[in-house]
Amino acid sequence: MYPMRLNTPTTKLTMDQSYKIVNLSVEWCKKFFTTPHVKRRKPLCVMIHNTPAREVYGEYCERNNWLSVNLGTCDNVKDIIKTTIHEYTHFCQDLKEYSLMSKQVGYDDNPFEVEARLNEDTYYKNCWRSVKVKL
C-alpha cells in the first residue's frame, strides 16, 4: 500500500484503517478540546459506518453519548478527520440550546455549528500530523 495522505480516498482504506484514523483523531481531540465538565461524562462511544445514500458526514448523539462518522459521505482521509473533530466539538459543547438556536438562526448560522466548522478547519492539519505517525 502506498503512504497514506490527507487526500487518500476512503475507498482505498479498509474499515480497520478508517476506524483507527477516527479513534486516533478522537484521542487527539481529547488532549486539545476536553474541558473538566466533559471529563466527568461517561466515555464516548465511537462508531463508523458506510451509508452512501446519506448526506450526513457524521453525528453526535448527546443522549446516548456516541459519535459516528459516515465513510459513505467522506471522500478522503481529510474528510474523516474533519468530521471527527466537528462531532467531537459537539461532544464538548453544552447542547441544551442547540435546537432553539437552529430554529432561530438556521443550521448554518447556529453558533454550535459555526464553532464545530471553525475547529475542523483550524485543527485538521495538526490532528493529521499526530495521527499519521501512528498508522
Secondary structure, DSSP 8 states (H G I E B T S, - for coil): -----TT-BGGGS-HHHHHHHHHHHHHHHHHHH--HHHHTS---EEEEE--TT----EEEETTTTEEEEETTT--BHHHHHHHHHHHHHHHHS-GGGHHHHHHHH-TTT-HHHHHHHHHHHHHHHHHHHHHHTT-
